[in-house]
């Protein structure tokens, strides 16, 4: 995604009133005491992203995106790197360089856990509309310790690609 496209999405998101899914997510977040704006489902995230009302930031590693798949047009800012999943100390600075603080930002990871941490870090850094994409790209592990069986972007049948 080009810088102009990210800027255009941020401007569109900032210029329009918040869509209903974001208002509902904010209400749930306030009730639950979340330190960020809230969580949206993969379908809600896709609707917001494809309408240009939000920026979708994939916080998975570059390897996950390459070998597992990715949503076309997302911004990539890794939350952690390497097999040890070492926290990226430059996460907020990299995010600020790619996305404006006024943008509606939807964070996506594998299962929704790292993206929740990313949304929290973004909110603490002054991003007023930092949301977690619930269930993530692949969803939670099932009883057989496998993903892509229930929940998540892929299981929801939303657009994605793999190199």
C-alpha positions in Angstrom: 0.0 0.0 0.0 1.4 3.4 -1.0 1.8 6.2 1.5 -0.8 8.2 -0.5 -3.3 5.4 -0.2 -2.7 5.1 3.6 -3.1 8.9 3.9 -6.3 8.9 1.8 -7.8 6.2 4.0 -6.8 8.1 7.1 -8.3 11.3 5.8 -11.5 9.5 4.8 -11.8 7.9 8.2 -11.2 11.1 10.0 -13.7 13.1 7.9 -16.7 10.8 8.5 -18.7 10.0 11.6 -17.8 6.6 13.1 -19.7 3.7 11.6 -22.0 1.7 13.9 -19.6 -1.3 14.4 -17.0 1.1 15.8 -19.4 2.8 18.1 -20.6 -0.6 19.4 -17.0 -1.7 19.8 -16.2 1.5 21.8 -19.2 0.8 24.0 -18.1 -2.8 24.7 -14.5 -1.6 25.3 -15.7 0.9 27.8 -17.9 -1.6 29.6 -15.0 -4.1 29.7 -12.4 -1.5 30.7 -10.2 -2.2 27.6 -7.2 0.2 27.2 -7.9 0.7 23.5 -11.0 1.6 21.4 -12.4 -2.0 21.1 -12.6 -5.1 19.0 -14.3 -5.7 15.7 -15.1 -9.0 13.9 -13.2 -10.0 10.8 -16.4 -9.2 8.7 -16.7 -5.7 10.3 -13.0 -5.1 9.7 -13.3 -6.1 6.0 -16.3 -3.8 5.6 -14.5 -0.9 7.1 -11.3 -1.5 5.3 -12.8 -2.2 1.9 -14.9 1.0 2.2 -11.8 3.1 2.9 -13.0 3.9 6.4 -10.1 2.2 8.2 -6.5 1.2 7.8 -5.8 -2.5 8.4 -2.4 -3.0 10.0 -1.0 -6.6 10.1 1.2 -7.0 13.1 2.4 -10.5 12.3 6.0 -11.3 11.4 7.1 -11.0 7.7 7.5 -14.8 7.7 3.9 -15.3 8.8 2.6 -13.0 6.1 4.7 -14.7 3.4 4.1 -18.4 4.4 0.6 -18.3 6.0 -1.0 -15.5 3.9 -2.0 -11.9 4.1 -4.8 -9.5 3.4 -4.0 -7.5 0.2 -3.5 -3.8 0.8 -2.6 -4.0 4.5 0.1 -2.0 6.2 2.7 -4.2 7.8 4.2 -3.2 11.1 5.5 -6.3 13.0 4.7 -6.4 16.7 7.4 -9.0 17.3 10.1 -10.7 15.2 11.9 -14.0 14.9 11.1 -17.4 16.2 11.5 -16.2 19.8 8.9 -13.5 19.0 11.0 -10.7 20.4 9.0 -7.6 20.9 9.7 -4.9 18.3 11.0 -1.9 20.3 10.3 0.4 17.3 6.6 -0.7 16.9 5.0 2.7 17.8 7.6 4.7 15.8 7.1 2.5 12.7 3.3 2.7 13.1 3.5 6.5 13.4 5.6 6.7 10.2 3.0 4.6 8.3 -0.3 5.7 9.8 -1.6 9.0 11.1 -2.8 9.1 14.7 -6.2 10.4 13.6 -6.8 7.3 11.4 -9.1 4.4 12.3 -6.6 1.6 12.7 -7.6 -2.1 12.8 -4.8 -4.4 14.1 -4.7 -8.0 12.8 -2.5 -10.9 14.0 -2.8 -14.7 13.9 -5.4 -15.1 16.7 -6.2 -11.6 18.1 -3.8 -11.6 21.0 -0.8 -9.7 19.6 -3.1 -7.3 17.8 -4.8 -6.5 21.1 -1.4 -5.7 22.6 -0.6 -3.6 19.5 -3.9 -1.7 19.8 -3.1 -1.0 23.5 0.3 0.3 22.6 -1.1 2.5 19.9 -3.8 3.9 22.2 -1.2 4.7 24.8 0.8 6.5 22.0 -2.1 8.7 21.2 -4.0 6.8 18.4 -7.6 7.5 19.4 -9.2 4.9 17.2 -7.1 1.7 17.7 -9.1 -1.4 17.3 -8.3 -5.1 17.5 -9.6 -7.5 14.9 -11.1 -10.3 17.0 -10.2 -13.9 16.1 -7.2 -12.8 14.0 -6.2 -14.1 10.6 -6.3 -17.8 11.5 -8.5 -18.0 14.6 -7.9 -19.9 17.9 -6.5 -23.4 18.3 -9.0 -26.2 18.4 -8.9 -29.3 20.5 -6.4 -30.9 18.1 -4.2 -27.8 18.4 -4.9 -26.7 14.8 -6.0 -23.3 13.5 -8.3 -22.4 10.6 -11.2 -24.4 11.9 -13.3 -21.8 13.7 -13.1 -18.1 13.7 -10.7 -15.8 12.0 -10.3 -14.0 8.7 -9.6 -17.1 6.6 -12.5 -19.2 8.0 -14.8 -16.2 7.5 -14.1 -16.4 3.8 -12.7 -12.9 3.5 -10.1 -12.0 0.8 -6.5 -13.0 1.4 -3.6 -14.1 -0.7 -0.4 -16.1 -0.3 2.9 -15.7 -2.0 
